[in-house]
Amino acid sequence: MPGERPRPSASPTISEVAAEAGVGRATAARTLGGYGYVSPELKERVLAAAEKLGYRANALARSMSTGVSHTLGVIVADIGNPFFAGVVRGICDTSRARGFDTLVVSTYERLDEEVAAANVLIDKRVDGMIVASAAVDRSSVGHIRTALDRGIPVVLVDRAVPSLDLDAVVIDNRNAAREAVEKLIAAGHRRIGFVWGPPVDKAPATRRGLIAAASRNLWTDGERLRGYLDALDDASIPFDPELVMVGPKVEERAAREVARMLDLPDRVTALFCTETDGVTGALRAIRARGLSCPGDVSLIGFDDSAWAAVMVPPLTMIEQPVHRLGSTAAEVLLDVLAGAEPRREMHTLRTRLVDRSSVAAPPGRT
């Protein structure tokens, strides 16, 4: 009809909000983008018009004009893994409470996927990143340095990267592993298998070679191996390379390696498993040999969860503060975004050994 205002589109534009409010487009843009000065009266008119028309700001466009997206990027190995799911929940709970959205990408421990994820998040103009990185040395951190060069602060979570001087929120992996192995030793065990070691084809014959191989892989793996070796040293138990699993970190490999340890002339009597798939692979091998846990083989694992408590027997496990790992990482990053100087330090959280029923004295000993 003549004189009737054009009907707003399904997705109202800033120009349509401005027309509805009776202000210039620049005033509406400043109000809806949250930058620049707008008088209280005009701001109220613009916001009322936006609500009436159902206007929803385009976050990417707003970030291009303001330089702020109120979004954190998160890169983890596998969001389907209960450990990382808990970490991400901690990040999201904390960031949401402080007005930030979260974008999460899984990399499946593949460095090429991590590089691609970082590039996507940079293009999305995230304000900061939290990364559980698969990088292990100076040559593999270019994508993280690119983010830093673009002014995007980065906080590491779950694992440190020795070549990066960044804040990292981690657990005390070395002491957690030492405590677990000490419990097995206190029960009388001396033939204690480690599941799993570095992903190499053949176990190094010396302690030094084993540590060197571990140092070329994830920081967490190396720290847990060092804790295992610390406990053996403290008890004057000699290192035996036959009792360290090597190779791909998958359940099937763990089952084969544990079966090999059980077939040794002086067989393993206890196992320390540093990942969930290592635990399940070890249990499969024990049962396939017609043995029992803990009657024939004792076992302690990492990453306690609800299923460990209902196993037969209930498993003794190391409990990680997964939610607090995520929430602390988010707090550190958000504080930097709010103007605090990066502390560039390790933020170390404690674990807890949950004592259940999978540890007993070795066979033949009471």
C-alpha positions as CSV (number, residue, x, y, z in Angstrom):
1,M,0.0,0.0,0.0
2,P,1.2,3.6,-0.7
3,G,3.2,5.0,2.2
4,E,3.6,1.6,3.9
5,R,7.0,0.9,5.2
6,P,8.7,-2.0,3.4
7,R,8.3,-5.3,5.2
8,P,11.4,-6.4,7.0
9,S,13.2,-9.4,5.5
10,A,13.4,-12.8,7.2
11,S,16.9,-11.8,8.4
12,P,16.8,-8.1,9.2
13,T,19.8,-6.0,8.3
14,I,21.4,-3.1,10.3
15,S,19.9,-0.7,7.7
16,E,16.4,-2.0,8.5
17,V,17.0,-1.7,12.2
18,A,18.2,1.8,11.7
19,A,15.1,2.7,9.7
20,E,12.8,1.2,12.3
21,A,14.6,3.2,15.1
22,G,14.8,6.4,13.0
23,V,18.5,6.7,13.3
24,G,21.5,6.6,10.9
25,R,23.0,3.3,9.9
26,A,26.3,4.2,11.6
27,T,24.5,4.8,14.9
28,A,22.7,1.4,14.7
29,A,26.0,-0.3,13.7
30,R,27.8,1.1,16.8
31,T,25.0,0.1,19.1
32,L,24.6,-3.4,17.8
33,G,28.4,-3.9,17.4
34,G,29.1,-2.8,21.0
35,Y,31.7,-0.2,20.0
36,G,32.0,3.6,19.9
37,Y,29.7,6.1,21.7
38,V,26.0,6.2,21.3
39,S,23.7,8.3,23.6
40,P,21.6,6.3,26.0
41,E,18.4,7.5,24.3
42,L,19.4,6.5,20.8
43,K,20.9,3.2,22.1
44,E,17.5,2.3,23.7
45,R,15.7,3.1,20.5
46,V,18.1,0.9,18.4
47,L,17.9,-2.0,20.8
48,A,14.1,-1.8,20.9
49,A,13.9,-1.8,17.1
50,A,16.3,-4.8,16.9
51,E,14.2,-6.8,19.3
52,K,11.0,-5.9,17.4
53,L,12.5,-7.0,14.1
54,G,14.2,-10.1,15.5
55,Y,17.7,-8.8,14.5
56,R,20.5,-11.2,15.3
57,A,24.1,-9.9,15.0
58,N,26.5,-11.6,12.6
59,A,29.3,-12.6,14.9
60,L,32.0,-12.8,12.2
61,A,31.0,-9.4,10.8
62,R,31.0,-7.9,14.3
63,S,34.4,-9.3,15.1
64,M,35.8,-7.8,11.8
65,S,34.6,-4.4,12.9
66,T,35.5,-4.6,16.6
67,G,38.4,-7.0,16.6
68,V,36.6,-9.1,19.3
69,S,34.5,-12.2,18.7
70,H,33.9,-13.3,22.3
71,T,34.8,-16.8,21.2
72,L,37.5,-19.3,22.3
73,G,38.9,-22.0,20.0
74,V,39.6,-25.4,21.6
75,I,41.7,-28.1,19.9
76,V,41.7,-31.6,21.6
77,A,42.6,-35.1,20.5
78,D,39.1,-36.6,20.6
79,I,35.9,-35.0,22.0
80,G,34.5,-38.6,22.1
81,N,37.1,-39.6,24.7
82,P,35.6,-39.2,28.2
83,F,38.7,-37.5,29.4
84,F,38.6,-34.8,26.8
85,A,34.9,-34.5,27.0
86,G,35.3,-33.6,30.7
87,V,38.1,-31.1,29.9
88,V,35.9,-29.4,27.2
89,R,33.0,-29.3,29.6
90,G,35.2,-27.4,32.1
91,I,36.3,-25.0,29.4
92,C,32.7,-24.4,28.2
93,D,31.2,-23.9,31.7
94,T,33.9,-21.3,32.6
95,S,33.9,-19.5,29.3
96,R,30.1,-19.3,29.1
97,A,30.0,-17.8,32.6
98,R,32.2,-15.0,31.4
99,G,30.3,-14.3,28.2
100,F,32.4,-16.3,25.7
101,D,31.3,-19.0,23.2
102,T,33.5,-22.0,22.4
103,L,34.4,-23.7,19.1
104,V,35.8,-27.2,19.5
105,V,37.8,-29.3,17.0
106,S,39.1,-32.9,17.4
107,T,42.4,-33.9,15.8
108,Y,42.7,-37.6,16.7
109,E,46.4,-36.9,17.7
110,R,47.2,-36.1,14.1
111,L,49.5,-33.1,13.7
112,D,48.2,-32.3,10.2
113,E,44.6,-32.2,11.6
114,E,45.8,-29.9,14.4
115,V,47.4,-27.5,11.9
116,A,44.2,-27.4,9.8
117,A,42.1,-26.9,13.0
118,A,44.3,-24.0,14.1
119,N,44.0,-22.3,10.6
120,V,40.2,-22.7,10.8
121,L,40.1,-21.1,14.2
122,I,42.4,-18.2,13.1
123,D,40.1,-17.6,10.1
124,K,37.1,-17.6,12.5
125,R,38.8,-14.8,14.4
126,V,38.7,-16.5,17.8
127,D,40.0,-14.3,20.6
128,G,42.2,-17.1,22.1
129,M,42.9,-20.8,21.9
130,I,43.2,-23.7,24.3
131,V,45.2,-26.6,22.7
132,A,45.9,-30.2,23.7
133,S,48.7,-30.4,21.2
134,A,50.3,-33.3,19.4
135,A,53.4,-31.3,18.7
136,V,56.5,-32.6,20.3
137,D,59.4,-30.4,19.1
138,R,60.3,-27.0,17.7
139,S,59.7,-28.2,14.1
140,S,56.0,-29.0,14.7
141,V,54.7,-25.8,16.4
142,G,54.5,-23.4,13.5
143,H,50.7,-23.3,13.6
144,I,50.8,-22.2,17.3
145,R,53.4,-19.6,16.6
146,T,51.2,-18.3,13.7
147,A,48.3,-17.8,16.1
148,L,50.6,-16.0,18.6
149,D,51.9,-13.8,15.8
150,R,48.3,-12.9,14.9
151,G,47.8,-11.7,18.5
152,I,45.8,-14.8,19.5
153,P,47.0,-16.0,23.0
154,V,47.3,-19.7,23.4
155,V,47.1,-21.9,26.6
156,L,48.1,-25.5,26.5
157,V,46.0,-28.1,28.3
158,D,46.8,-31.7,29.4
159,R,50.3,-31.7,27.9
160,A,53.1,-29.3,27.7
161,V,55.3,-28.7,24.6
162,P,58.9,-28.2,25.7
163,S,59.7,-25.8,22.8
164,L,56.9,-23.4,23.6
165,D,57.1,-20.9,26.5
166,L,53.4,-20.8,27.2
167,D,51.0,-21.3,30.1
168,A,50.1,-25.0,30.4
169,V,47.5,-26.6,32.6
170,V,48.5,-30.2,33.4
171,I,48.5,-32.8,36.1
172,D,51.5,-34.1,37.9
173,N,51.9,-37.1,35.6
174,R,55.3,-38.2,36.9
175,N,54.3,-38.3,40.6
176,A,50.9,-39.9,39.7
177,A,52.7,-42.7,37.9
178,R,55.2,-43.1,40.7
179,E,52.5,-43.4,43.3
180,A,50.7,-46.1,41.3
181,V,53.8,-48.2,40.8
182,E,54.8,-47.7,44.4
183,K,51.4,-49.3,45.4
184,L,52.2,-52.3,43.3
185,I,55.6,-52.6,44.8
186,A,54.2,-52.3,48.3
187,A,51.9,-55.3,47.5
188,G,55.1,-57.3,46.8
189,H,55.4,-57.0,43.0
190,R,58.8,-56.8,41.2
191,R,57.8,-57.8,37.7
192,I,55.7,-54.8,36.8
193,G,54.8,-54.1,33.1
194,F,54.3,-50.6,31.7
195,V,51.5,-50.2,29.2
196,W,52.2,-48.1,27.1
197,G,55.6,-46.8,26.1
198,P,56.8,-44.9,23.1
199,P,55.3,-45.9,19.7
200,V,58.5,-47.4,18.2
201,D,58.9,-50.8,16.6
202,K,61.3,-52.3,19.1
203,A,61.8,-51.5,22.8
204,P,65.2,-49.7,23.4
205,A,67.5,-52.0,25.3
206,T,68.6,-49.3,27.8
207,R,66.9,-47.0,30.1
208,R,68.6,-44.0,28.4
209,G,67.4,-45.2,25.0
210,L,63.8,-45.6,26.3
211,I,63.7,-42.1,27.7
212,A,65.1,-40.7,24.5
213,A,62.4,-42.4,22.5
214,A,59.7,-41.2,24.8
215,S,61.0,-37.6,24.6
216,R,60.3,-37.6,20.9
217,N,56.6,-38.2,21.6
218,L,53.9,-36.7,23.7
219,W,55.1,-35.0,26.9
220,T,52.5,-36.9,29.0
221,D,53.8,-40.3,27.9
222,G,57.3,-39.4,28.8
223,E,56.4,-38.1,32.2
224,R,54.4,-41.2,33.1
225,L,57.3,-43.4,32.0
226,R,59.7,-41.4,34.1
227,G,57.4,-41.9,37.1
228,Y,57.4,-45.7,36.5
229,L,61.2,-45.7,36.4
230,D,61.5,-43.5,39.5
231,A,59.5,-46.0,41.5
232,L,61.6,-49.0,40.3
233,D,64.8,-47.1,41.2
234,D,63.5,-46.2,44.6
235,A,62.8,-49.9,45.3
236,S,66.1,-51.0,43.7
237,I,64.2,-53.0,41.0
238,P,66.3,-53.4,37.8
239,F,64.8,-52.0,34.6
240,D,63.8,-54.7,32.2
241,P,63.0,-53.5,28.6
242,E,60.9,-56.7,28.1
243,L,58.3,-55.2,30.5
244,V,57.7,-52.0,28.5
245,M,55.1,-52.0,25.8
246,V,56.1,-50.2,22.6
247,G,54.3,-49.7,19.3
248,P,51.0,-48.2,18.2
249,K,48.8,-46.9,21.1
250,V,45.7,-49.0,20.4
251,E,43.9,-51.7,22.4
252,E,44.9,-54.5,20.1
253,R,48.6,-53.7,20.4
254,A,48.2,-53.5,24.2
255,A,46.6,-56.9,24.3
256,R,49.4,-58.5,22.2
257,E,52.1,-56.9,24.3
258,V,50.6,-57.9,27.6
259,A,50.2,-61.5,26.2
260,R,53.9,-61.4,25.4
261,M,54.8,-60.3,28.9
262,L,52.6,-63.1,30.4
263,D,54.5,-65.6,28.3
264,L,57.9,-64.6,29.5
265,P,59.8,-67.3,31.6
266,D,59.8,-64.8,34.5
267,R,56.4,-63.4,33.7
268,V,54.8,-60.1,34.6
269,T,52.7,-60.2,37.9
270,A,51.4,-56.6,37.8
271,L,50.6,-54.0,35.1
272,F,50.5,-50.2,35.2
273,C,48.4,-48.9,32.2
274,T,48.6,-45.2,31.3
275,E,45.6,-45.0,29.1
276,T,42.1,-46.4,29.0
277,D,42.7,-48.5,25.8
278,G,45.8,-49.9,27.6
279,V,43.6,-51.0,30.5
280,T,41.0,-52.8,28.3
281,G,43.7,-54.4,26.2
282,A,45.5,-55.7,29.3
283,L,42.3,-57.2,30.7
284,R,41.6,-58.9,27.4
285,A,45.0,-60.5,27.4
286,I,44.8,-61.6,31.1
287,R,41.4,-63.3,30.5
288,A,42.5,-64.8,27.2
289,R,45.2,-66.6,29.2
290,G,42.7,-68.0,31.7
291,L,44.2,-65.8,34.4
292,S,42.4,-63.6,36.9
293,C,42.9,-60.0,38.1
294,P,44.1,-59.6,40.8
295,G,44.6,-63.2,41.7
296,D,47.2,-63.8,39.0
297,V,47.9,-60.3,37.7
298,S,47.4,-57.0,39.5
299,L,46.5,-53.8,37.6
300,I,46.3,-50.1,38.0
301,G,45.1,-47.7,35.3
302,F,44.9,-44.0,34.5
303,D,41.7,-42.0,33.8
304,D,39.3,-43.2,36.4
305,S,35.6,-43.3,35.2
306,A,32.3,-44.8,36.2
307,W,32.9,-48.0,34.3
308,A,36.1,-48.8,36.3
309,A,34.0,-48.9,39.5
310,V,31.6,-51.6,38.2
311,M,34.2,-53.9,36.6
312,V,34.8,-57.3,38.1
313,P,37.0,-56.7,40.0
314,P,36.5,-52.9,40.5
315,L,39.7,-51.3,39.2
316,T,42.2,-49.3,41.1
317,M,42.7,-46.1,39.0
318,I,44.3,-42.7,38.9
319,E,41.6,-40.1,38.9
320,Q,42.4,-36.9,37.0
321,P,40.6,-33.6,37.8
322,V,39.3,-33.4,34.2
323,H,36.7,-30.6,34.7
324,R,39.2,-28.5,36.6
325,L,41.8,-29.0,33.9
326,G,39.4,-27.4,31.5
327,S,38.1,-24.7,33.8
328,T,41.6,-23.6,34.9
329,A,42.8,-23.4,31.3
330,A,39.8,-21.2,30.4
331,E,40.4,-19.0,33.5
332,V,44.1,-18.5,32.6
333,L,43.2,-17.6,29.0
334,L,40.3,-15.4,29.8
335,D,42.4,-13.5,32.3
336,V,45.0,-12.8,29.6
337,L,42.2,-11.6,27.3
338,A,41.0,-9.3,30.1
339,G,44.5,-7.7,30.2
340,A,46.6,-9.8,32.5
341,E,50.2,-10.7,31.5
342,P,50.7,-14.3,30.5
343,R,52.5,-16.1,33.3
344,R,54.2,-18.6,31.0
345,E,54.3,-21.3,33.6
346,M,53.1,-24.8,34.3
347,H,49.8,-24.9,36.3
348,T,50.0,-28.3,37.9
349,L,46.9,-30.0,39.4
350,R,47.0,-33.1,41.7
351,T,45.5,-36.5,40.9
352,R,44.0,-39.0,43.3
353,L,44.7,-42.8,43.4
354,V,41.3,-44.4,43.8
355,D,42.0,-47.7,45.7
356,R,39.6,-50.5,44.7
357,S,40.1,-54.2,44.3
358,S,42.5,-54.9,41.4
359,V,45.7,-55.0,43.4
360,A,46.8,-58.0,45.5
361,A,50.0,-59.8,46.4
362,P,51.8,-61.8,43.6
363,P,50.7,-65.4,43.2
364,G,52.2,-67.7,45.8
365,R,52.7,-64.8,48.2
366,T,50.3,-63.8,51.0
